[in-house]
Structures are given as structure tokens and as C-alpha cells.
Amino acid sequence: MDIIPKINILGFDDLYKDSKIVVFGAPFDGTVSYRPGSRFGPSAIRNESYGIETYSPYQNADLTEIKGCDAGDLPIPFGDTRIALDMIKNFTQNIINDGKIPIMLGGEHLTTLPAVEAVSEKYPDLCVIHLDAHTDVREEYMGIALSHATVIRRIWEKLGDKRIWQFGIRSGEKYEFDWAKEHNTLAPFKLEGIERALAEIGSRPIYLTIDLDVLDPSVFPGTGTPEHGGITFHELMDFLLKLRGENIVGADLVELAPNYDHSGISTAAACKLLREVALCICA
């Protein structure tokens, strides 16, 4: 599949064959319900990542010590959600089938659905760790089944009960909270309970999806649906460090909408979190 020309992200190269992780962008925001613009997230992270050090003092690890490939952004057309999702799934399947670990940069949160579908086909016992401000478990949104507001519900339909752990959730309809508590494992407002989640998951493979609006808007204003009462960057880092060495077979960072933050701090945070996620996976 062709990709959009790029500047390599975080200093990664184009050497796909020898890489362990493959980063790619999914610049799609065709179902957003409030403020569009997350389609510009992947290119913003790529362009600004040159300002991020390769060394992580949090993990005492360096990106230069791992083999990563930046595969660029998928040339996703606008106006056809199904085609966009199929492109993401096919590309993710190629990565997984080659024995590598995908890290996708969104785009809106619906882009997670085809990525999880692809990963779960190789790992039928896949579990999902989901960080977000929003429940995203509606049956439909304004009559549409494929929406960023329904993505976790669609993933649940694929995986089944008690295979999804949701953290940081602080917004949604009442029935969404009730439904999530029954079918998933819901930790609202905060990131507490990851140790218990990992104990329950055991050695099963994990897909990590981080909707960046899990961060408080005072920390991360550059997103399409900001929701106050969120977590701090340090709280998110503490959470990620607990995932070091776990069996993470896929991950994504979604919902950066850089045009709503002219200071650039949201993009800088996304770049730094991408570094930390990559190093956690390779620990």
C-alpha cells in the first residue's frame, strides 16, 4: 500500500524488515461529533517529534536501542468510513502477519476498531486496555453504528464480556456507564486498578488504546472533545510504567487535534507519550 511521504518519526527509519515495532498514521476523523481535526494528529506528531529526546529518564531506556520503523500515514480517502476502516485493518494485518507490533496514530477513536479486529484475528484471546474520557459504548450515535462514540461497543462485539478494561472514564450517557460496568471492567475518573487488571489478564496479549482526551484539558487542550476532570501527565506516566514488560501486541494514540492548541503543548505531550509507549512495548 502506498503511504504519504514523511519525515521519520522519533528518529525511526524506513527499515521495515528488521523492525520490532511499526508506527503508522491513520489520518481519519469522518465521524467526529464535536470538533474535527484529529486527521492532522499523525503529521503533527511526526513533524514535532524531532524536539523529543530519544532517551527516557522514566524508563532509563533509549529509542536508539530498539528497532522501530515509521511507515508513514495511510492515504485514507474521506467520505467513505468503511473504505477507511478496511485500509487500516489491511495495513495492520500486514504488520501483525510479519511478526511485528503496530503502533497506530489517529485520527479519531473509531480507527481503533479495525486495528483491534486485525490483531484479534492473530490473537483470539486478546484483551484491551482502554484509556479515555468517554465511555464510547453507545449502540449507535445519531443512527450511525460506526462512530467514535460507539467504538468500544463494536470492539466488545468482537471480543465479548470482561475482555476490556476501561480507565479514566468521566463522560457518557447513564446507560453507557451501567452497560460498561456489566460487560467490561470500568474504572471511572481515575487510573486506579491496573495491577488488578494485569493480574486478571495474566499472560494474555494486550492491545493498548489511549484516547489522549483522558488527560485533563489543562494538560492537553488539543483534542476534539475536551472533558474536564481528567488525569495529569504524571498519572498517565505512572500507569504506563506498570505496563513495562507486559505482553502488548498492539497500541494506539488517538484524538490529538493539534489546531485547537496553538501553544503546541498537546502535540509535545503526544510525542513524549509515543516514546514511552514504544519503550514500554520493547522493555
PyMOL commands that set and color helices and strands:
alter all, ss='L'
color gray80, all
select helices_A, chain A and resi 9-11+38-51+63-65+81-97+109-122+151-159+174-183+194-201+212-214+233-241+258-260+265-281
alter helices_A, ss='H'
color red, helices_A
select strands_A, chain A and resi 21-26+55-56+61-62+68-73+101-106+127-131+164-169+185-188+206-211+248-254
alter strands_A, ss='S'
color yellow, strands_A
deselect
rebuild
show_as cartoon
